[in-house]
Amino acid sequence: MLYDVSMKIAYTYEVAASGARQVIRVLPLTLDKGQRLIAGTVTFSPVPEERTDFVDFFHNPATGFRNPLEEFEIRMQARVQVENASIEADMTPEVGKIGDEIFEYWNIDADAPHHFLGDSPRLGPSPEIAAWAWTMIDDKMSVHEAATAVCAKIHEQFTYVPGATKVDTSAGEVFKLKKGVCQDFAHIMILALRSIGIPAGYVSGFLRTIPPPGKERLEGADAMHAWVRVWCGRATGWMEWDPTNNIMAGSDHIRVGYGRDYADVAPVIGILKSYGSHTTDQGVDVVPVKP
């Protein structure tokens, strides 16, 4: 699928913020297979005093800037080609043997499974989630079967409720609430898989939404989405599951960033000096390009 993707994030501050330093991660990735960024830009209004474009440790494109702010707008526009992953036989190792393959991975590059097995900035140990994971998984299951089982169980037991959680709500709180949004469900799945020894990470991106039959597509109706990548052994590598929708990520999923959890790929992160309130307006459009 070929898509035109646009995104707008606008901020208005009650009192002008000074000394703002922020990092933006909203531009789709170019991957070795499955996705290619044909063209893309990230622009700011007003133009910041300082701007630095770089690639972070996990190979995500990012833009850092510094600017005093009263009103500020970020815009991203991109054309990206996305392909479905080919369907292959399950060649993933058994859950009880994945540790041997991790041990034999003598590298600490960005895709190394070692980075995605232990604690990360937003995800620490959770005995409750670990115990829950073992209720549906055993050592003889393949890693693919285990990931599919956790993905399905989250979709079955958790309810998608916008506003039920905040961006900093912990995975433990979400697990008790049994409701939340895509970020929350991705964190639950990551913790569940890590707790049984399977490396898992966070994927930030966009998801094409299809309007109901007979309804027009609304501009700005799409939003950023989150799902999970799972290391499935040396032979298979990384695969991706979307627990919010109980599916494997496909050609409707547009990857923006890979990380250990949300903290590594937040679309906007930084610090500023200010007081008073502020408002935010966001909108995303994912539009298929007709052949």
C-alpha positions as CSV (number, residue, x, y, z in Angstrom):
1,M,0.0,0.0,0.0
2,L,1.1,3.6,-0.8
3,Y,0.0,6.2,1.7
4,D,0.2,10.0,2.1
5,V,0.5,10.7,5.9
6,S,0.1,14.1,7.5
7,M,0.2,15.1,11.1
8,K,-0.4,18.3,13.0
9,I,0.4,19.0,16.7
10,A,-0.4,22.6,17.9
11,Y,0.3,24.0,21.3
12,T,-1.0,27.3,22.8
13,Y,0.4,28.5,26.1
14,E,-1.4,30.7,28.6
15,V,2.0,32.3,29.4
16,A,4.8,32.2,26.9
17,A,7.2,29.3,27.7
18,S,10.9,30.1,27.6
19,G,13.9,27.9,27.2
20,A,12.0,25.0,25.6
21,R,14.1,22.1,24.4
22,Q,12.2,19.2,22.8
23,V,12.7,16.2,20.6
24,I,10.2,15.1,18.0
25,R,9.8,11.6,16.6
26,V,6.9,11.5,14.0
27,L,8.5,10.7,10.7
28,P,7.9,7.2,9.3
29,L,10.8,4.8,9.1
30,T,12.6,3.2,6.1
31,L,13.2,-0.5,7.0
32,D,15.2,-3.2,5.3
33,K,12.0,-4.8,4.3
34,G,8.3,-4.0,4.5
35,Q,8.3,-0.2,4.6
36,R,10.0,2.6,2.7
37,L,9.8,6.3,3.3
38,I,9.6,7.8,-0.2
39,A,9.6,11.5,0.9
40,G,9.0,13.2,4.2
41,T,9.4,16.5,6.0
42,V,9.0,17.8,9.6
43,T,8.3,21.6,9.8
44,F,7.7,24.0,12.7
45,S,5.9,27.3,13.0
46,P,7.4,29.6,14.0
47,V,10.8,28.4,12.8
48,P,12.9,27.4,15.9
49,E,16.1,29.2,16.9
50,E,18.0,25.9,16.8
51,R,17.2,22.7,15.0
52,T,19.1,19.4,14.8
53,D,18.0,16.4,12.8
54,F,19.5,13.1,13.8
55,V,18.9,9.3,14.1
56,D,18.7,7.8,17.6
57,F,20.2,4.6,18.9
58,F,17.2,2.5,17.7
59,H,17.6,4.1,14.2
60,N,14.5,6.3,14.6
61,P,14.6,9.7,12.8
62,A,14.3,12.5,15.3
63,T,14.4,16.3,15.4
64,G,15.6,18.4,18.3
65,F,14.8,22.1,18.6
66,R,15.0,25.0,21.0
67,N,12.6,27.9,21.0
68,P,10.7,30.3,23.3
69,L,7.0,29.4,22.8
70,E,3.6,31.1,23.0
71,E,2.0,29.3,20.1
72,F,3.7,26.5,18.3
73,E,2.8,24.0,15.6
74,I,4.5,20.9,14.4
75,R,3.6,19.5,10.9
76,M,4.7,16.2,9.3
77,Q,4.0,15.1,5.8
78,A,5.2,11.9,4.2
79,R,4.6,9.4,1.4
80,V,5.4,5.9,2.5
81,Q,5.2,2.4,0.9
82,V,4.1,-0.4,3.2
83,E,3.9,-4.1,2.4
84,N,2.4,-7.0,4.2
85,A,4.8,-9.4,5.8
86,S,5.0,-12.7,3.9
87,I,3.2,-15.6,5.6
88,E,5.8,-18.3,6.6
89,A,5.7,-21.5,8.5
90,D,6.2,-21.2,12.3
91,M,10.0,-21.6,12.6
92,T,10.2,-19.9,16.0
93,P,11.8,-21.8,18.9
94,E,9.9,-23.1,21.9
95,V,9.5,-20.7,24.8
96,G,11.7,-22.9,27.0
97,K,14.6,-22.7,24.4
98,I,14.4,-19.0,23.4
99,G,17.0,-18.2,26.2
100,D,19.6,-20.3,24.4
101,E,19.2,-18.3,21.2
102,I,19.4,-15.0,23.1
103,F,22.6,-16.2,24.8
104,E,24.1,-17.0,21.3
105,Y,23.3,-13.6,20.0
106,W,26.8,-12.0,20.4
107,N,25.9,-8.4,19.4
108,I,24.4,-5.3,21.1
109,D,23.2,-3.5,18.0
110,A,19.9,-1.7,18.0
111,D,18.0,-4.8,17.1
112,A,19.7,-7.1,19.7
113,P,17.2,-9.0,21.8
114,H,19.2,-8.2,24.9
115,H,17.8,-4.6,25.0
116,F,14.2,-5.8,25.1
117,L,14.3,-8.4,27.9
118,G,14.9,-6.5,31.1
119,D,13.5,-3.4,32.8
120,S,13.1,-0.3,30.7
121,P,12.2,3.4,31.6
122,R,8.5,2.8,31.9
123,L,8.3,-1.0,32.5
124,G,9.6,-2.6,35.7
125,P,8.9,-6.0,37.3
126,S,5.3,-7.0,37.7
127,P,4.7,-10.3,39.5
128,E,0.9,-10.0,38.8
129,I,1.4,-9.7,35.0
130,A,4.0,-12.5,35.1
131,A,1.7,-14.9,36.9
132,W,-1.1,-14.0,34.4
133,A,1.2,-14.7,31.5
134,W,2.1,-18.2,32.7
135,T,-1.6,-19.1,33.0
136,M,-1.8,-19.2,29.2
137,I,1.7,-20.2,28.2
138,D,4.0,-23.2,28.7
139,D,7.6,-24.0,27.8
140,K,6.6,-26.2,24.9
141,M,4.7,-23.6,23.0
142,S,6.5,-21.8,20.2
143,V,7.3,-18.1,20.7
144,H,4.8,-17.3,17.9
145,E,2.1,-19.3,19.6
146,A,2.9,-17.5,22.9
147,A,2.8,-14.0,21.4
148,T,-0.5,-14.8,19.7
149,A,-2.0,-16.1,22.9
150,V,-1.1,-13.0,24.9
151,C,-2.3,-10.7,22.1
152,A,-5.7,-12.5,22.0
153,K,-6.0,-12.6,25.8
154,I,-5.5,-8.8,26.1
155,H,-8.1,-8.2,23.4
156,E,-10.5,-10.5,25.3
157,Q,-10.0,-9.2,28.8
158,F,-9.2,-5.5,28.3
159,T,-11.6,-2.8,27.0
160,Y,-10.5,0.1,24.8
161,V,-11.7,3.2,26.6
162,P,-10.1,6.6,25.6
163,G,-9.5,8.8,28.6
164,A,-9.5,5.9,31.1
165,T,-5.8,6.3,31.6
166,K,-3.2,9.0,31.2
167,V,0.1,8.9,29.3
168,D,2.0,8.2,32.6
169,T,-0.4,5.5,33.9
170,S,1.6,2.5,34.9
171,A,1.1,-1.0,33.4
172,G,0.2,-2.3,36.9
173,E,-2.6,0.2,37.2
174,V,-3.9,-0.7,33.7
175,F,-3.8,-4.4,34.6
176,K,-6.1,-3.8,37.5
177,L,-8.4,-1.4,35.6
178,K,-8.7,-3.8,32.6
179,K,-9.2,-0.8,30.3
180,G,-7.1,1.7,28.5
181,V,-5.8,2.6,25.1
182,C,-3.3,1.1,22.6
183,Q,-0.2,2.4,24.5
184,D,-1.5,0.6,27.7
185,F,-2.2,-2.7,25.9
186,A,1.2,-2.6,24.2
187,H,2.9,-2.2,27.6
188,I,0.9,-5.1,29.1
189,M,1.9,-7.4,26.3
190,I,5.5,-6.4,26.5
191,L,5.7,-7.0,30.2
192,A,3.9,-10.3,29.9
193,L,6.3,-11.6,27.2
194,R,9.4,-10.3,29.0
195,S,8.3,-12.0,32.2
196,I,8.5,-15.4,30.5
197,G,11.8,-14.7,28.8
198,I,10.7,-13.5,25.4
199,P,12.3,-10.2,24.2
200,A,9.6,-7.6,23.3
201,G,9.5,-3.9,22.4
202,Y,7.3,-1.0,21.7
203,V,6.3,0.2,18.2
204,S,4.9,3.7,17.6
205,G,3.2,4.5,14.3
206,F,0.1,5.2,12.4
207,L,-2.9,2.9,11.6
208,R,-5.1,3.5,8.6
209,T,-8.8,3.6,9.7
210,I,-11.6,2.7,7.4
211,P,-15.0,4.6,7.8
212,P,-18.2,2.6,8.2
213,P,-20.0,1.7,4.9
214,G,-21.7,4.8,3.4
215,K,-19.8,7.3,5.6
216,E,-17.2,9.8,4.4
217,R,-13.7,9.6,5.9
218,L,-13.1,12.4,8.3
219,E,-10.0,14.5,8.1
220,G,-7.8,14.3,11.2
221,A,-9.8,11.2,12.4
222,D,-6.7,9.0,12.4
223,A,-4.3,9.0,15.3
224,M,-1.0,7.7,16.4
225,H,-1.1,4.0,17.3
226,A,1.0,1.6,19.3
227,W,1.7,-2.1,19.0
228,V,4.4,-4.7,19.9
229,R,7.4,-6.3,18.3
230,V,8.6,-9.7,19.5
231,W,12.0,-11.3,18.9
232,C,11.2,-14.8,17.5
233,G,14.6,-16.4,17.4
234,R,17.6,-16.2,15.0
235,A,15.8,-17.8,12.1
236,T,12.7,-15.6,12.2
237,G,13.9,-12.3,13.8
238,W,11.3,-9.7,14.8
239,M,7.6,-10.0,14.2
240,E,4.8,-7.6,15.2
241,W,1.4,-8.0,17.0
242,D,-1.3,-5.4,17.6
243,P,-3.1,-6.4,20.8
244,T,-5.6,-3.5,20.6
245,N,-7.1,-5.2,17.5
246,N,-5.9,-8.8,18.0
247,I,-4.1,-8.9,14.7
248,M,-0.5,-9.1,13.4
249,A,0.7,-5.8,12.1
250,G,0.3,-5.5,8.3
251,S,0.0,-3.1,5.5
252,D,-2.3,-0.8,7.4
253,H,0.4,-0.3,10.1
254,I,2.9,2.5,9.4
255,R,6.0,2.3,11.6
256,V,7.4,5.5,13.1
257,G,9.6,4.3,16.0
258,Y,11.0,1.3,17.7
259,G,12.0,1.3,21.4
260,R,11.9,-0.6,24.7
261,D,8.7,1.2,25.7
262,Y,6.8,4.5,25.1
263,A,9.6,6.6,26.7
264,D,11.9,5.7,23.8
265,V,9.5,6.8,21.1
266,A,7.2,9.5,22.5
267,P,6.2,11.7,19.6
268,V,7.1,14.9,21.6
269,I,9.3,14.9,24.6
270,G,11.3,17.6,26.3
271,I,11.4,20.4,29.0
272,L,10.4,24.0,29.1
273,K,10.0,26.9,31.6
274,S,6.5,28.2,32.1
275,Y,3.5,28.4,34.3
276,G,-0.2,28.5,33.7
277,S,-2.2,26.2,31.5
278,H,-1.8,25.2,27.8
279,T,-4.0,23.6,25.2
280,T,-3.1,21.0,22.5
281,D,-4.7,20.2,19.2
282,Q,-3.7,17.1,17.2
283,G,-4.8,15.5,14.0
284,V,-3.5,12.7,11.7
285,D,-4.5,11.8,8.2
286,V,-3.5,8.5,6.6
287,V,-4.8,8.5,3.0
288,P,-4.2,5.6,0.6
289,V,-2.8,6.8,-2.8
290,K,-4.8,5.4,-5.7
291,P,-2.7,3.5,-8.3
